[in-house]
Amino acid sequence: MELAGRVVLVTGAGRRVGRALAETLGGRGMRVAVHYNGSRAGADDTCRAIAASGGEAAPFQANLTDADAPGRLVDDVVRHFGGLDVLVNSAAVMERTPFGEVTAAQWDAMFALNLRAPFFVAQAAACVMAERGGVIVNIADLAAFETWPAYVPHGITKSGVVHMTRSLARVLGPSIRVNAIAPGAVLLPDDWDAAAAARLESTTPLRRTGSPADVAGALLYLLGADYVTGETIIVDGGRHVRT
């Protein structure tokens, strides 16, 4: 896919990995819909960075845990930009929820944002993309392939994202390709100290943590790989191959 001039919606683009993905695509000449929920300042920063690189961007607020928000968000983007060619489902929450302490409210909130929202954003986007085609890339997580005792609900939602990716690739082909990226440690939690980071690096085959740029590289590959659909690329420095 030729990226310049195409319209892309990146959810959760006001912070962390989502912001890096939006800025990368804006730097490639895409017209970027920068979605955010509570991080308006971050979304504005993303838009300014894209404009500074010569790109075009606009912020769009939506609480994607609201049932009607995904459809409204896509409608707003199409109304503003005149179409939609690429969707990057990046908005998510990762909350520490040790087994035995998980509440129903935590479960419902996590599933609403991490799994239900990307499905319905994709469903709305696919209706717009149906005529001339498009690409959907879902951001999963290494937790989809490993068992993390303190993050069981999170891992289940991300496993669902991987399955959703495979299912939508079959349903939406041949005009729409659907793939996913499962990042590992590309951005450490804010509350991690140097010792925790060092332990992570020592148990990673490449002996280092990654960066959002590593995820952006995988995204650019998937946007250009016209014969790839239904796949999840793991970007984790090899952690998933540990014995």
TORVO-83593 format. One record per residue (C-alpha): y, x, z; residue number from 1. Coordinates in nm, 4 decimals, padded with zeros to 6 digits. Each point is the difference from the previous one (the first is absolute). Layout:
REM residues N
ATOM      north       east         up   num
ATOM          Y          X          Z   NUM
...
***
This chain:
REM residues 243
ATOM      north       east         up   num
ATOM    00.0000    00.0000    00.0000     1
ATOM    00.3469    00.1223   -00.0891     2
ATOM    00.1942   -00.0323    00.3267     3
ATOM    00.3640    00.0253   -00.1069     4
ATOM    00.1676   -00.3395   -00.0024     5
ATOM   -00.2958   -00.1812    00.1568     6
ATOM    00.0460   -00.2189    00.3072     7
ATOM   -00.1952    00.0856    00.3152     8
ATOM   -00.0148   -00.1783    00.3342     9
ATOM   -00.0862    00.2260    00.2939    10
ATOM   -00.0617   -00.1849    00.3248    11
ATOM    00.0856    00.1732    00.3246    12
ATOM    00.2308    00.2355   -00.1894    13
ATOM    00.2548    00.0499    00.2761    14
ATOM   -00.1982    00.2585    00.1942    15
ATOM   -00.2769    00.2595    00.0039    16
ATOM   -00.2450    00.0053   -00.2934    17
ATOM    00.1382   -00.3117   -00.1680    18
ATOM    00.3428    00.1582   -00.0208    19
ATOM   -00.1402    00.3184   -00.1545    20
ATOM   -00.1877   -00.2023   -00.2620    21
ATOM    00.3085   -00.2034   -00.0902    22
ATOM    00.2166    00.3108   -00.0320    23
ATOM   -00.2604    00.1746   -00.2141    24
ATOM   -00.0217   -00.2920   -00.2416    25
ATOM    00.3771   -00.0373   -00.0114    26
ATOM    00.0214    00.3682   -00.0871    27
ATOM   -00.2273   -00.0684   -00.2976    28
ATOM    00.2427   -00.2567   -00.1375    29
ATOM   -00.1592   -00.3159    00.1354    30
ATOM    00.2133   -00.2917    00.1183    31
ATOM   -00.1030   -00.0354    00.3628    32
ATOM   -00.0093   -00.3108    00.2168    33
ATOM    00.0158    00.1432    00.3521    34
ATOM   -00.1643   -00.2451    00.2393    35
ATOM    00.0614    00.0159    00.3732    36
ATOM   -00.0330   -00.2266    00.3005    37
ATOM    00.1898    00.1422    00.2980    38
ATOM    00.1035    00.3419   -00.1305    39
ATOM    00.3074   -00.0941   -00.2054    40
ATOM    00.1668    00.3353    00.0677    41
ATOM   -00.3075    00.1805   -00.1300    42
ATOM   -00.0118   -00.2202   -00.3092    43
ATOM    00.3658    00.0739   -00.0712    44
ATOM   -00.0714    00.3717    00.0364    45
ATOM   -00.2885   -00.0341   -00.2460    46
ATOM    00.2229   -00.1771   -00.2511    47
ATOM    00.2715    00.2651    00.0367    48
ATOM   -00.2519    00.2791   -00.0538    49
ATOM   -00.1279   -00.1684   -00.3156    50
ATOM    00.3531   -00.0530   -00.1297    51
ATOM    00.0816    00.3646    00.0696    52
ATOM   -00.2934    00.1026   -00.2185    53
ATOM    00.1341   -00.2145   -00.2839    54
ATOM   -00.2276   -00.2964    00.0615    55
ATOM    00.0589   -00.3671    00.0713    56
ATOM   -00.1032   -00.1771    00.3202    57
ATOM    00.0744   -00.3103    00.2044    58
ATOM   -00.1123   -00.1049    00.3502    59
ATOM   -00.1987   -00.3171    00.0670    60
ATOM   -00.0671   -00.1322    00.3507    61
ATOM   -00.3150   -00.1957    00.0822    62
ATOM   -00.2216   -00.0456    00.3031    63
ATOM   -00.3314    00.0132   -00.1813    64
ATOM   -00.1860   -00.1459    00.2980    65
ATOM    00.1616   -00.3334   -00.0890    66
ATOM   -00.2373   -00.1913   -00.2262    67
ATOM    00.2600   -00.0815   -00.2664    68
ATOM    00.1749    00.3386    00.0000    69
ATOM   -00.2165    00.1829   -00.2586    70
ATOM    00.0698   -00.2556   -00.2709    71
ATOM    00.3704   -00.0142    00.0802    72
ATOM    00.0246    00.3784   -00.0056    73
ATOM   -00.1527    00.0255   -00.3467    74
ATOM    00.2227   -00.2820   -00.1250    75
ATOM    00.3095    00.1776    00.1339    76
ATOM   -00.0988    00.3278   -00.1657    77
ATOM   -00.0663   -00.1655   -00.3354    78
ATOM    00.3265   -00.1907    00.0214    79
ATOM    00.1927    00.3223    00.0663    80
ATOM   -00.1729    00.2384   -00.2414    81
ATOM   -00.1281   -00.2425   -00.2627    82
ATOM   -00.3685    00.0870    00.0412    83
ATOM   -00.2589    00.2007    00.1907    84
ATOM   -00.2299    00.2700   -00.1363    85
ATOM   -00.1373    00.1808    00.3065    86
ATOM   -00.0744   -00.1042    00.3574    87
ATOM   -00.0589    00.2512    00.2795    88
ATOM   -00.1280   -00.1734    00.3129    89
ATOM    00.1038    00.2451    00.2726    90
ATOM    00.1264   -00.2155    00.2879    91
ATOM   -00.2362    00.0170    00.2979    92
ATOM   -00.0238    00.0507    00.3727    93
ATOM   -00.2240    00.2446    00.1853    94
ATOM   -00.0323   -00.0892    00.3663    95
ATOM   -00.2193    00.1650    00.2609    96
ATOM   -00.2365   -00.2727    00.1224    97
ATOM   -00.2912    00.1411    00.2058    98
ATOM   -00.3106   -00.2189   -00.0081    99
ATOM   -00.0083   -00.2271    00.3022   100
ATOM    00.3781   -00.0287    00.0078   101
ATOM    00.0639   -00.1646   -00.3380   102
ATOM    00.1797   -00.3339    00.0183   103
ATOM   -00.0203   -00.2846   -00.2497   104
ATOM    00.3728    00.0343   -00.0618   105
ATOM   -00.0373    00.3675   -00.0918   106
ATOM   -00.2922   -00.0801   -00.2288   107
ATOM    00.1844   -00.2811   -00.1789   108
ATOM    00.3205    00.2007   -00.0439   109
ATOM   -00.1860    00.2994   -00.1405   110
ATOM   -00.2034   -00.2035   -00.2460   111
ATOM    00.3062   -00.1986   -00.1084   112
ATOM    00.1907    00.3108   -00.1071   113
ATOM   -00.2743    00.2461   -00.0943   114
ATOM   -00.2319   -00.2290   -00.1944   115
ATOM    00.1293   -00.3520   -00.0580   116
ATOM    00.3449    00.1098   -00.1159   117
ATOM   -00.1102    00.2482   -00.2694   118
ATOM   -00.2453   -00.2540   -00.1380   119
ATOM    00.2646   -00.2670   -00.0425   120
ATOM    00.2636    00.2415   -00.1290   121
ATOM   -00.2572    00.1143   -00.2572   122
ATOM   -00.0848   -00.3586   -00.0895   123
ATOM    00.3658   -00.0828   -00.0607   124
ATOM    00.0591    00.3243   -00.1898   125
ATOM   -00.3035   -00.0548   -00.2211   126
ATOM    00.1431   -00.3298   -00.1214   127
ATOM    00.3099    00.1853   -00.1185   128
ATOM   -00.1965    00.2901   -00.1491   129
ATOM   -00.2567   -00.2170   -00.1783   130
ATOM    00.1750   -00.0109   -00.3371   131
ATOM    00.0778    00.3683   -00.0607   132
ATOM   -00.2198    00.1685    00.2621   133
ATOM    00.0727    00.2164    00.2984   134
ATOM   -00.1335    00.2188    00.2782   135
ATOM   -00.0637   -00.0698    00.3683   136
ATOM   -00.0559    00.2835    00.2483   137
ATOM   -00.0968   -00.0836    00.3566   138
ATOM    00.0509    00.2489    00.2829   139
ATOM   -00.3156   -00.0009    00.2110   140
ATOM   -00.0853    00.2592    00.2664   141
ATOM   -00.2668    00.2543    00.0876   142
ATOM   -00.0866   -00.2416    00.2821   143
ATOM   -00.1682   -00.2157   -00.2650   144
ATOM   -00.2729    00.2646   -00.0278   145
ATOM   -00.0227    00.1289    00.3573   146
ATOM   -00.0447   -00.1581    00.3427   147
ATOM    00.2947    00.0538    00.2333   148
ATOM   -00.0789   -00.1499    00.3432   149
ATOM    00.3653   -00.0572    00.0907   150
ATOM    00.0872   -00.1590   -00.3358   151
ATOM   -00.2863   -00.2381   -00.0805   152
ATOM    00.2071   -00.2981   -00.1261   153
ATOM    00.2169    00.2336   -00.2082   154
ATOM   -00.3081    00.1522   -00.1615   155
ATOM   -00.1401   -00.3437   -00.0789   156
ATOM    00.3215   -00.1031   -00.1735   157
ATOM    00.0024    00.3157   -00.2100   158
ATOM   -00.3661   -00.0450   -00.0916   159
ATOM    00.1049   -00.3426   -00.1202   160
ATOM    00.2718    00.1576   -00.2147   161
ATOM   -00.2617    00.2198   -00.1687   162
ATOM   -00.2231   -00.2995   -00.0720   163
ATOM    00.3002   -00.2023   -00.1171   164
ATOM    00.0873    00.2792   -00.2418   165
ATOM   -00.3458   -00.0066   -00.1568   166
ATOM   -00.0030   -00.3779   -00.0209   167
ATOM    00.3465   -00.0302   -00.1540   168
ATOM   -00.0796    00.2714   -00.2522   169
ATOM   -00.2838   -00.2164   -00.1260   170
ATOM    00.1949   -00.3249    00.0122   171
ATOM    00.3192    00.1285   -00.1622   172
ATOM   -00.1387    00.2291   -00.2701   173
ATOM    00.0584    00.0851   -00.2753   174
ATOM    00.3757   -00.0587    00.0099   175
ATOM    00.0617    00.1076    00.3606   176
ATOM   -00.1487    00.3118    00.1596   177
ATOM   -00.0490    00.0056    00.3780   178
ATOM   -00.0663    00.3154    00.2025   179
ATOM    00.0587    00.1288    00.3521   180
ATOM    00.0896    00.3172    00.1880   181
ATOM   -00.1446    00.0765    00.3431   182
ATOM    00.2202    00.2610    00.1696   183
ATOM   -00.1159    00.2083    00.2915   184
ATOM    00.2389    00.1988    00.2194   185
ATOM    00.3036    00.0155   -00.2264   186
ATOM    00.2440   -00.1059    00.2717   187
ATOM   -00.0949    00.0406    00.3646   188
ATOM    00.0864   -00.2658    00.2577   189
ATOM    00.3340    00.0620    00.1670   190
ATOM   -00.1587    00.0368    00.3439   191
ATOM   -00.2404    00.2808   -00.0981   192
ATOM    00.0656    00.3440    00.1454   193
ATOM   -00.0585    00.3440   -00.1539   194
ATOM   -00.3421    00.0356    00.1647   195
ATOM   -00.1234   -00.3262   -00.1498   196
ATOM    00.1263    00.1027   -00.3430   197
ATOM   -00.1742    00.3362    00.0302   198
ATOM   -00.3310   -00.1666    00.0876   199
ATOM    00.0306   -00.2225   -00.3050   200
ATOM    00.0713    00.2937   -00.2278   201
ATOM   -00.2922    00.2016    00.1382   202
ATOM   -00.2451   -00.2814   -00.0784   203
ATOM    00.1296   -00.0618   -00.3523   204
ATOM   -00.1809    00.1936   -00.2782   205
ATOM    00.3285    00.1041   -00.1606   206
ATOM    00.1255    00.1072    00.3447   207
ATOM    00.3334   -00.1754   -00.0250   208
ATOM    00.1563   -00.3415    00.0112   209
ATOM    00.1378   -00.1608   -00.3117   210
ATOM    00.3318   -00.1555   -00.0881   211
ATOM    00.1240   -00.3208   -00.1655   212
ATOM    00.0406    00.2081   -00.3171   213
ATOM   -00.3799    00.0260   -00.0165   214
ATOM   -00.0257   -00.3792   -00.0035   215
ATOM    00.2760   -00.0201   -00.2604   216
ATOM   -00.1955    00.2388   -00.2224   217
ATOM   -00.3037   -00.2263    00.0157   218
ATOM    00.2188   -00.2998   -00.0784   219
ATOM    00.1435    00.1657   -00.3105   220
ATOM   -00.3509    00.0836   -00.1146   221
ATOM   -00.1161   -00.3603    00.0397   222
ATOM    00.3008   -00.1368   -00.1857   223
ATOM   -00.0795    00.2245   -00.2940   224
ATOM   -00.3800   -00.0323    00.0053   225
ATOM   -00.0441   -00.2848   -00.2453   226
ATOM   -00.3815    00.0011    00.0217   227
ATOM   -00.0240   -00.0070    00.3814   228
ATOM   -00.0251   -00.3240    00.1947   229
ATOM   -00.1734   -00.1151    00.3162   230
ATOM    00.0130    00.3472    00.1565   231
ATOM    00.1231    00.1283    00.3345   232
ATOM    00.1211    00.3593    00.0076   233
ATOM   -00.0324    00.1626    00.3433   234
ATOM    00.2844    00.2429    00.0729   235
ATOM   -00.1004    00.1595    00.3286   236
ATOM   -00.0525    00.3743   -00.0402   237
ATOM   -00.3755   -00.0577   -00.0036   238
ATOM   -00.0369   -00.1615    00.3433   239
ATOM   -00.2336   -00.2675   -00.1366   240
ATOM   -00.2587    00.2627   -00.1016   241
ATOM   -00.0389    00.1487    00.3472   242
ATOM   -00.3586    00.0124    00.1267   243
***
